Amino acid sequence: MNDPRRGVLAGAERAASVVELFERVSAGLRRLVPFDSAVWRATDPETGLITAPMLVENLGWGEGCAAYWENELLEETVLPYRELARAAVPAAGLRDATGDLPARSSRYRRLLRGWGVHDELRAVLRIGDRPWGLISLFRHAEAFRPDEIALVADQSRPLAALLRGFARPPAPVRRADVPAPGLILFDGTGEAVSINEEARQHLASLPTGPSFPSPLAVRLPIWVIGTALQARAVAEGRDHGDARVRIRTTEGRWLVCHASCLTGPGGRPGPVALVIEPPAPADLAVLIAESYGLSPRELEVTQLVARGMTTAEIGARLFITPHTVRDHIKTLFAKVGVSSRGELVSRLFTEHYWPKGHSA
């Protein structure tokens, strides 16, 4: 009855947007784990890269974000998010993890100390191995205690579940002419050196957030910069992950941003090519499935339902009994909040977000 952790999520389920969710949770958490500044980020659950939206509190407009993520992805440091995402406990404090020797971290030496930060508490908001968000809490005078770190870690899964719900398809949006794929080239130092008109149009449709000037007379959002940095990290052998992130536009549509490092003279890493474009249906299948908590098997059943197959045909295709198929469909109706096959297909294939399966 007096569990203080309940206060963190009070009212969070009523949030109408991810930013409002972050604001409500931040206010509840601050009463139990005081902090001076914070950054709350949504992430692409398949790659762990940051995506829109982001909430920056008491850190200006986020002008330090680019340097922060360059350090995160391209330098050796303590408690990188990619390791924390796989750790048994998805939260950690810098001073607690380093035995009160924060200068062991290049992030502290290069950035945090200059920002007046005494300690940072990091957390990954995850369900299983899927990260749906990242938190950074900063204090200027005191270290985060182990019990405070544990309290934040306890919020990982319930917060991830709330974030996951915002990936569900919205009400159908008006179809409009969508620009062809956009292209941005970055040189070996990470400077944007070339862009096409389609990329400019796509960038103009992205939500507001930390963004940075470039020589191309366009501001580049941190989500695009982070994807390009990830491509460099992969090319340098620092990570095996994909440099790919999905971003929802201000109109409710999705865009996919993916980058790769080209090869330069002598096989050395060359410039980074970043493409931003509308997604293929397969780009969103897993994301939308997981937003409703569907299992891989339930996704298979849904795709076969969308193709008009009967219960018996689905069972034969998946080598399960018709009774098992009916159980899956009943569970699907409950998870998606519908009462018929037609409603199920309409809800999940809104705007053709999902592929309806191959005809093989």
N, C-alpha and C positions, 0 to 999 in steps of 0.2 A: 504493500500500500504506500510506503514511503520511499520507494526506489527512486533515487534522484535521476536515474537515466531516462525515466518517462518524461521528465521535463524538457529534454532535448528535442523530442519530436512532437511536442504539444502543438497541435494545429497544423503540423507540416503536411498532413494528408489532404488538407484543404487548399494547398497552394495551387494557383492556376498556371504557373510557369516554373521552369527550372530556377530562374533568378529569384522568384518569390520563395521557392523552396529553400534555396540557400540562405536567403535573408531570415526566414523564420527559424531555421535550424541554427544559424549563427547566433541569433539572439538568445535562444534557449541554451546553447552550449556555453556561451560566454558567462552565464550566471554560475555555471558549475566548474568550468575550466577557463578562468580569465585569460584573455590575450589582448595584445595591443593592436595587432593588425592580422589580416588573414587574406588568403586567396582560395576561392572555391572554384573548381573546374569540373566540367563534364568531360568524359573521355569516350572514345570509340571503344566499345567492349572487345572488339576483335584484335585491335592493335595496341590499345592502351594510350594512344596519342590524344592530346588534348583537343577538344572541339568546342563549338559554341553550345551554350553560353558560358561566361565566366563572371564571377563576382569578385572584385578587388576592394578590400576594405582598409582604409587608412594607409594606403601605399600609393598616393597620387592617382594617376590614371593608368598605372601599370607599366610605367616607363622602364622598369627593370626586368620585365618579363623576358625579353629577347636574350639578355645576358644570362638570366637564370636558366633558360632552357638550353642555351649553348653549353653551359657548364654541365647541365643534367645529362645531355646526350653525347657530348664530345670529350668530356674530361673524366678522369678517375676521381671519384668522390665517395663520401660515406652515405649509406642509405639511399642509393638511387631507387626511384620508384619502381623500375622493372624488377628489382630484387624484392622490394617490399611487397609487391603484388603477389609474389610466390611464397612469402614468409608465413610461418605458422600464425603469427600475430600481425595483422595488417596496419599497425601503427607503431611509431617509434619517435623518441625524442633525440635530438642530436647530442646533447650533453650526456644523457643517460647512456646512449649507445657508445660513446667514445670515452667513458670514464671521466667526464668533465674536462676533456681535452678537445674542444671543438675545432681547434686549428688543424687537427688531422684531416679535416674536410676542406677540399679546395673551394667548395661553395662558401664556406664560412670565411676563409682567408680572402677570397677574391671579391665576395659580394656582401654577405650578411654582416660582417664586422663593420664594413663601411656604411651600411644602412643603420647601424646602431642596434642590431639584433643581438640579443644575448643567447636565445635558444629558439629552435624551430621544432615543432611537433608536426610530423607528416603522417598522413593516413591515406590508404587506398580504400575506396568504397567498392566492394566486390561481392559477387555471388559466385561461389565456386572459384573458377579461374578467370572469370570475366570481370574486369574493372570498369565500373560505370562512372567513377568520379575520383578526384584527388583533392585532398585538403592540405593546406599549409597554414599553420598557426604560428605566430611570432610573438615573442616577449622581449622586452628591452632590458629587464632587470633580473628576473628570476628564471630558474630552470623549471621545466615541466616535471612534475613528480611522477613516479611509476603508477600511482593510482589514477592520476589524470590521464596518462597515456592509455591505461587499460579502459577507462571510461570511453574515450574516443574510439578505441578499437571495437568496443561493444556496439557502436553505432554503425559499423561498416556495412553489415548486411541489410539492416532495415533501411538505411539511407539509400543503398544501392537499389533496393526494391522500388523505392519511390522514384528514383531517377529513371529506372528502367521503364516505368509506366509512361514517361513522357516521350519515349521512342515510338509509341503506337501511332498509327496513321491518324491524322486529324480529319475533320470533315473534308469532303472532297474540295480541292482548291480549283479555281478556274484555270483551265489549260490556256497557256499562252505560248507564243513562239519562244523557244528556249535557244540561246546561242549555242553554236557548235563548240567543241572542246576548246578551252583556252590554254595557252602555253606561256610559262614564265621560265626564263633561264637565269640561273645563278652561277657566278664565277666561283673559282676555287676558294675565295675568301668568304663566300656566302652573300656577296653583293648581287642584287638583282640587276641584270644587264640588258634584258630584252623581254618584251611582252607583246602579245597580240591583242587586237581589239576585243575578241571574244573573252579573253581573261579579264579585261577591264570590266566588261559587262557582268561577268559572274561575281567578281569582287564587290561590285556595287550592290549586289543582292544579299550579301552576307550581313548578319547581325552586327551591332556595334560591340566593340570590345577593344582591348589593347591592340593598337596598330602602330606601324612605324613607317616613317618616310623612306622613300627610295629615290635613286637617280632617275626613275622612270616617271616621275610626277604622279605617283599613285602610292597610297599608304597600303602596306601589306599587313594583314591581321596576323596575330600571333599563331593562329591555327595553321596558316599557310607556311609561316616561317618555321614552325615546329616540324612540319612534314618534310621540308627541305633539309633541315638539320638531321632528321632521322635517316634520310637517304645517305647523307655523308657518314653518319655513324655506321650504317650497314657496310658501306664501301670501305671504311677503315677497319672493319672487323671488330667493332665495339658491340654490335648487336646483330641478331639474326632476324629481328622482326621486320614486318612490312612497313614501308613509308607510305601509309595510306590512311585516310581519315574521311569519314562522312560528316557533312555539315548541313544543317537545316537552314534554309534561307528565311528571310523575313516574310516571304509569301507562303511558307509552310512546305515548300518543295525541298528535296534533298539534292545535294551535290556531292560528288566524290572527288577528293583531292589526292593525287598519288604522284610520287616523285621517284626518280632513280638517278644515280650518279653515272655520268658517261665516262668513257675511258679516254684519257689524254695520251700525249706522246709517251712512248716507252711503257705503255700499260699503266701509267700513273693515273690516279683519280682525276677526272676532268670536271667540267661544269655539271651542275645538277639541272635536270629538266623536270619541271613540275607541270602536270596537266590537271586542270580542274574542269569537270564536265558533269552532265546529268548521269545518274547511275543506270547501269543495266539492271533488269529485274533481279538477277542473282545477287547483285551487290547489296540488296536490302533483305533478302530472304531470312537469313539467320537473325539479323537485328530485329525485324518485326516479330519473328517467332518468339524470340527470347523476351521481347517486351511484354508478351502475354504469358510468359512462363511456360511455353510449350516445349516439350521434349523433342529430340530429333525424330522419334517415331511418330509423334503427333504431327510434326511438320510433314512427314511423308504421307500420312493419312489425309491431311488437309489438301495437299497437292493432288492426290488421286480423286478426292471428292470434287475438287475444282474441275477435273477432267470429265466429270459425269459418271464415274464408275460406281457400280452398285456395291453393296456390302459384301456380297459373295466375290465379286471381282477384285475388290481391294484385299480381301483375305487371301485369295489365290496369289495375287501379286506379291504380297508381303509374307506369305507362308505362315499366316496366323488364322485362327478360326473366326468365323463370322461373329461369334459372341464377343471375342476380343476386339474386333473392329467396332462393334456397337458400343463397347465400354469406352474405347478411345474417343468415339464421336460424342458420347455423353460428356466425357471429361472436357473435350474441346468446347462444347456448348457452354459449360459452366465457366471455363477460363475466359472465353471471349465475350460472354454475356449475350448469347443469341439462343434461338430456340429452333432453328431449322438449318438445313444444309445451305439453302440459298442465302440466308443471312450470314452464315459463316463465311462463305466465299466472298460475298459483297463486302463484309467488314475487313477481311484480311487482304483482299486483292484491290482495295481502294487505290485508284490512280495507277493500277498495274504495278504496285510496289513489289509483288512477288511473282516469280515465274510459276506457271501452272504445270510445270513438269514436262519432260521430254516425251516424245511419242514412241520411244523405243520399247 
